[in-house]
Amino acid sequence: MDQDAANSPESWKKELEKAWRQIPQPFRSERAVHRTLQCHLYRLVRQSGFKTVADYMPPRIADRPIDIIAVNDQNEIVYAVCLDTLVTLAAVKSLNSFAALNKIIFTTGMLEKKVKESTFFLNEEIQHVHLKP
């Protein structure tokens, strides 16, 4: 698999969904799923060769940290990723508060209709990927 394909949100989607399915059913609380997926995403980004930072709090934003950022050798943010049940205004504001080559929100909501409705917060800079267990 080439480097670009390994770093694609679609490739990450497959890996994250696999990790989600591996969580035993009695332990699949919203918080546990979020944190488990964040840990798996951290590993995927590190394996891609990026410097990786978890829970990055952008300047002038106090509402919500970015779950994972991937930084290249020039300290440019290549990926900024949020994990949420739905697309939230807080996540969009956080992602829009700084420059990054790729901004992504992965959602985990079980009601796809609600997830779809929440995407009205998105703009053209932010990519949305919905995960399913």
Protein Blocks (a to p, Z undefined) as FASTA:
>chain_A
ZZklmmpmklmmmmmmmmmmmpcfklmcfklmmmmmmmmmmmmmmmnopacdehiacehi
akbccfbacddfkopafbdcdddfbdcfklmmmmmmpccfbdcdddfbfblmlmmmmmmm
pcfkbccddddZZ
